[in-house]
């Protein structure tokens, strides 16, 4: 098993009454999840909690390859549960999801929506996911940066979410990990206030014991208009 340390935090922010984000940190299984709910009062929190609850039920004894299949199946199961609840309520509810799994010196991630996975490697930060959002096409077309996209009026309009649409489409990325790699999973409640430069600077300097809280405070100091969820994972 790859040696890992991590820290995690979630905060309601300054303006919301309910935290519609949910996080899951299974250090023994080396699985981490951030899910950002959508659907308003008692809708978004139900959706995000359904996502993490479904993933938490994965058999901890599975081999890495089986764990990845079980993770995908768990997210798809959550999609079905959320859809059933949405139909019963006559409403649209859903949740973003970003996951990270580490095994045998490799990582893999599934995601849907605009919660993100970053990696700091060799002192430089890279965004490993691509937002499923209305403004992502503008970024991919070279018309703006991801930092600029966070300030766009349509920045909250996601094009994929667990529980929304007939069939859930998950994107996946995998790769090797190196000692010293640091991963960040977060909801957009952080990235609205923390640019790539800010994230890189904080991830480079802060120890694992304080890095999640430091990033959370940046979002709160910036306005804290949304729920904030952060998980930082260090590869030792």
HUKA-V601800 format. One record per helix or strand of 2 or more residues. SS is the DSSP state (H for helix, E for strand). FROM is the first residue (numbers start at 0). TO is the last residue. Records with the same first field share a line. If there is no record, write none. Layout:
# HUKA-V601800
SS->FROM-TO  FROM-TO
This chain:
# HUKA-V601800
E->3-10  20-25  30-37  93-94  96-102  105-111  115-120  123-126  170-175  181-185  227-234
H->43-55  63-88  135-139  145-148  187-190  195-204  210-221
